[in-house]
Structure formats: structure tokens, C-alpha cells
Amino acid sequence: MDRDDEQVLRGRVYGHDHDDPDPGPRRGQTYAELVGGPLDGLLLDITGWRAKEIDEGAALPTELGRFPGGRALYEPVPGLSRTPGPGVTCRFHYAGDTP
């Protein structure tokens, strides 16, 4: 991925289409910021996730990882605080790819 591609991803919500007129965060939703890896800079909508689900992280389908059509693995860093409520409340850090 080149620098232009990286800038296009920043601040967008994972799963929103690239041609969505408003691919950014929405008011009242809760997000995890994705840090590192192929989805670096995207926000993952975790609205309604239970604490246990957040603690487990996410395996996100992507064509941008080591295995096109595979999943990029993201997980929270133990011990980092999470802020409850709307907005960006935590970070999920890249942990690898899986086919």
C-alpha cells in the first residue's frame, strides 16, 4: 500500500464503501481505532459489543493483508483503558494475518 492509499483509509469506518458519501464515523456510535497492519487508521464500529467481545478483538476480512481474501487480526492491548460511550473508545493493534 502506498502513502496515497494510506491517507484514503485514515478516519474511515471499516466496512463502509469507498464511494460512500460519508465514510467517516457517525454520531452516537462507538469505535475502536485500528493500529498497524493493512487496516491502519480505519475505525471499527464496536457499538453494542460487550466487554468480553472487545477483549477478544476482531478478525476482519480484507483484500489488503498478506492473504488476499483472508483476515487481518486485531486485538486490544491488555491494560490500556477504554472509555465507555460514543466516539473512539479504544485501540485494536495489528496481530497478524490469517488465510
KOLSE-238246 format. One record per residue (C-alpha): x, y, z; residue in three letters. Coordinates in Angstrom, 3 decimals. Layout:
BEGIN
@c1: X c2: Y c3: Z residu: ALA
...
***
This chain:
BEGIN
@c1: 0.000 c2: 0.000 c3: 0.000 residu: MET
@c1: 1.421 c2: 3.405 c3: -0.878 residu: ASP
@c1: 1.131 c2: 6.673 c3: 1.043 residu: ARG
@c1: -1.862 c2: 7.862 c3: -1.004 residu: ASP
@c1: -3.763 c2: 4.660 c3: -0.189 residu: ASP
@c1: -2.925 c2: 5.076 c3: 3.499 residu: GLU
@c1: -4.296 c2: 8.624 c3: 3.547 residu: GLN
@c1: -7.538 c2: 7.488 c3: 1.894 residu: VAL
@c1: -8.111 c2: 4.961 c3: 4.712 residu: LEU
@c1: -7.470 c2: 7.322 c3: 7.657 residu: ARG
@c1: -10.611 c2: 8.280 c3: 9.571 residu: GLY
@c1: -12.874 c2: 5.980 c3: 7.584 residu: ARG
@c1: -15.028 c2: 3.308 c3: 9.148 residu: VAL
@c1: -14.149 c2: -0.286 c3: 8.268 residu: TYR
@c1: -16.873 c2: -1.791 c3: 6.108 residu: GLY
@c1: -18.107 c2: 1.473 c3: 4.601 residu: HIS
@c1: -17.770 c2: 1.555 c3: 0.826 residu: ASP
@c1: -15.015 c2: 3.755 c3: -0.552 residu: HIS
@c1: -17.608 c2: 5.663 c3: -2.577 residu: ASP
@c1: -19.932 c2: 6.154 c3: 0.416 residu: ASP
@c1: -20.678 c2: 9.901 c3: 0.581 residu: PRO
@c1: -19.961 c2: 9.839 c3: 4.331 residu: ASP
@c1: -17.447 c2: 7.042 c3: 5.110 residu: PRO
@c1: -16.458 c2: 8.592 c3: 8.431 residu: GLY
@c1: -17.682 c2: 7.988 c3: 11.970 residu: PRO
@c1: -21.324 c2: 8.597 c3: 12.813 residu: ARG
@c1: -22.663 c2: 10.426 c3: 15.812 residu: ARG
@c1: -23.722 c2: 8.168 c3: 18.686 residu: GLY
@c1: -21.634 c2: 5.178 c3: 17.528 residu: GLN
@c1: -18.656 c2: 3.680 c3: 19.396 residu: THR
@c1: -15.399 c2: 2.842 c3: 17.602 residu: TYR
@c1: -12.067 c2: 1.114 c3: 18.049 residu: ALA
@c1: -9.166 c2: 2.644 c3: 16.138 residu: GLU
@c1: -7.216 c2: 0.034 c3: 14.140 residu: LEU
@c1: -3.460 c2: 0.479 c3: 14.640 residu: VAL
@c1: -0.841 c2: -1.043 c3: 12.339 residu: GLY
@c1: -1.230 c2: -3.657 c3: 9.625 residu: GLY
@c1: -3.237 c2: -3.369 c3: 6.437 residu: PRO
@c1: -6.197 c2: -1.549 c3: 8.016 residu: LEU
@c1: -4.151 c2: 1.024 c3: 9.947 residu: ASP
@c1: -6.102 c2: 4.209 c3: 10.556 residu: GLY
@c1: -9.562 c2: 2.759 c3: 9.998 residu: LEU
@c1: -12.216 c2: 2.823 c3: 12.695 residu: LEU
@c1: -14.126 c2: -0.336 c3: 13.601 residu: LEU
@c1: -17.711 c2: 0.151 c3: 14.751 residu: ASP
@c1: -17.996 c2: -1.657 c3: 18.098 residu: ILE
@c1: -21.350 c2: -0.169 c3: 19.082 residu: THR
@c1: -23.189 c2: -2.722 c3: 21.196 residu: GLY
@c1: -20.182 c2: -5.004 c3: 21.705 residu: TRP
@c1: -19.910 c2: -6.489 c3: 25.203 residu: ARG
@c1: -16.647 c2: -6.054 c3: 27.142 residu: ALA
@c1: -15.758 c2: -9.718 c3: 26.530 residu: LYS
@c1: -16.138 c2: -9.252 c3: 22.763 residu: GLU
@c1: -13.903 c2: -6.178 c3: 22.837 residu: ILE
@c1: -11.322 c2: -8.090 c3: 24.888 residu: ASP
@c1: -11.233 c2: -10.796 c3: 22.180 residu: GLU
@c1: -10.504 c2: -8.341 c3: 19.350 residu: GLY
@c1: -11.514 c2: -8.927 c3: 15.743 residu: ALA
@c1: -10.604 c2: -10.958 c3: 12.657 residu: ALA
@c1: -11.517 c2: -8.643 c3: 9.794 residu: LEU
@c1: -11.901 c2: -9.791 c3: 6.182 residu: PRO
@c1: -9.645 c2: -7.801 c3: 3.846 residu: THR
@c1: -8.011 c2: -7.951 c3: 0.452 residu: GLU
@c1: -5.134 c2: -5.795 c3: 1.757 residu: LEU
@c1: -3.418 c2: -8.314 c3: 4.048 residu: GLY
@c1: -0.796 c2: -10.970 c3: 3.467 residu: ARG
@c1: -3.515 c2: -13.359 c3: 2.297 residu: PHE
@c1: -5.911 c2: -11.606 c3: -0.126 residu: PRO
@c1: -9.403 c2: -12.704 c3: 0.861 residu: GLY
@c1: -8.108 c2: -13.609 c3: 4.312 residu: GLY
@c1: -8.436 c2: -11.804 c3: 7.612 residu: ARG
@c1: -6.365 c2: -9.227 c3: 9.441 residu: ALA
@c1: -6.250 c2: -9.933 c3: 13.176 residu: LEU
@c1: -6.581 c2: -7.021 c3: 15.606 residu: TYR
@c1: -6.658 c2: -7.154 c3: 19.396 residu: GLU
@c1: -6.662 c2: -4.707 c3: 22.284 residu: PRO
@c1: -3.506 c2: -4.233 c3: 24.306 residu: VAL
@c1: -4.085 c2: -5.575 c3: 27.828 residu: PRO
@c1: -4.056 c2: -2.877 c3: 30.456 residu: GLY
@c1: -4.950 c2: 0.033 c3: 28.172 residu: LEU
@c1: -8.040 c2: 1.797 c3: 29.410 residu: SER
@c1: -11.254 c2: 2.005 c3: 27.439 residu: ARG
@c1: -13.582 c2: 4.945 c3: 27.639 residu: THR
@c1: -17.234 c2: 3.880 c3: 27.582 residu: PRO
@c1: -19.666 c2: 5.717 c3: 25.360 residu: GLY
@c1: -19.767 c2: 7.195 c3: 21.862 residu: PRO
@c1: -16.655 c2: 8.083 c3: 19.904 residu: GLY
@c1: -13.283 c2: 6.339 c3: 19.677 residu: VAL
@c1: -13.060 c2: 4.425 c3: 22.950 residu: THR
@c1: -10.147 c2: 2.029 c3: 22.421 residu: CYS
@c1: -7.479 c2: 0.824 c3: 20.028 residu: ARG
@c1: -7.085 c2: -2.576 c3: 18.435 residu: PHE
@c1: -3.493 c2: -3.340 c3: 17.445 residu: HIS
@c1: -2.496 c2: -5.477 c3: 14.476 residu: TYR
@c1: -1.587 c2: -9.044 c3: 15.483 residu: ALA
@c1: -1.096 c2: -10.736 c3: 12.077 residu: GLY
@c1: -2.963 c2: -12.211 c3: 9.137 residu: ASP
@c1: -4.724 c2: -15.489 c3: 8.561 residu: THR
@c1: -5.943 c2: -17.074 c3: 5.301 residu: PRO
***
